[in-house]
Amino acid sequence: MRSIFTVIMLAAATNAAMASTVTLDLPGDAPVERNVVGYECGDQSVKAEYINAGDNALVVLTLGDRTVVAVTVLSGSGARYAGQNYVWWTKGDNADLYDLTKGEDAPAVLSCEAAK
């Protein structure tokens, strides 16, 4: 038996949204768990869909009209995900988004709290 992640990514098109489906077939029989969390980040919002199967975890972030798929990476505290030029770091109800193009020691570009 295999665990299967299915991720639907939306891409902005001229007048309509187009959907792409990506399926990852993983060995093992760990159940796939999904959890969607909305975050308030000042005057912006972020939707995070967490997808976990055993030791494998990823998050699909919706940042305005942009979709970022990030995988879990080593973290000293909380859960840290990296994808494209971003790091999404969560701890409890708080999350920070870092843009790696801003430099290694740059502050978060968004500081967020899970919507209640």
N, C-alpha and C positions, 0 to 999 in steps of 0.2 A: 504494500500500500504506500502511496506517496502523498505528501502534503502539497497542495497547490495554492499559490498566491495568485489571485487575479486582480490586477490593478487597472482601473479605467482612468485614462488621462485625457483631460480636455485641453484642446489647443484653440486659441482664438483664430478665427478666420475672418475674412472681409465682412460678411454680414451674418454669419452663423457659426455656431460652435461645432467642431468636429471632434468625435471621440475616437481614441485609440485604445485598444485592449492589449495588455501585456500579461502573459501567463508565465509564471515561474514554477517549474515542476521540481520539487525537492524530494530527496530520498527520506524514508521514514514515514511514520503514520501519525505524527503529531497533529492535533486538530488546529485548524486555522481560526484565530480569534481576531475580530475587528472591533475597533472602538473609535468613534468619531467625537472629537472635542473641538468646540469653538473657542477661540481666544480673542480677548479684547486687548489691543495694543495701542493705547492712546486713541487717536482718531482712525486707526485702521483695525481690521480684523483678519484673523488667520483661521482657516479650517485645517485641522490635522486629523487624518485617518491613520490610526495605528493598526498595523497588520502584523500579527505574531504567529509563528508556527515553531514550537520547540525552541531551539537556540537561535532561530532566525527571526529578525525583527526589522521592519521598515516603517517609514511614515511617508504619507503622501500629503504634502503641504499645498494648500491653495492660497496663494498670495496675490490678491487682486485677480488679474487675468492670467497669471503665471502658475504653472504646476511644477513642483519640485518633488522628485522621489529621492529619499535619503535612507541609508541603511545605518543600523546601529554600529557604533564604534566604541572603543575603550573610553571609559569615563571614571574618574575618581569618585564622583558623586552624581546622583541623578541618572538620567538617560540622555545620551548624546548621539545624534544622528548626523551624518555628513552626506551631502549630495550636491552636485554641480559646484558652485562656488560658495555654498552655504553650510553652516553648522547650526542645527536646531538643538538646543540644550534645555531639557526640562528637569524640574525638581518640584515635586508636589504639584500645586496648581499654577506654578510659575514657569514661563518658558522665555528663552532669549534666542534671537536669531542673529547670527554673526555672518558678515560678508567677508570671506577670506581675501578678496581682492583689496580690502581696506588695510590689510596688514595683520600680522599675528597678534599684536597687542591692542588692536582697535576695539573700542567698546561695541556692545551690541547695537545693531541698527534698529532692532525692535525689542522691547521688553513687554511681555504679555502676561495676562492672567486669564485662567480658564473662566469662561462665562458661566454664571450660575443659572 
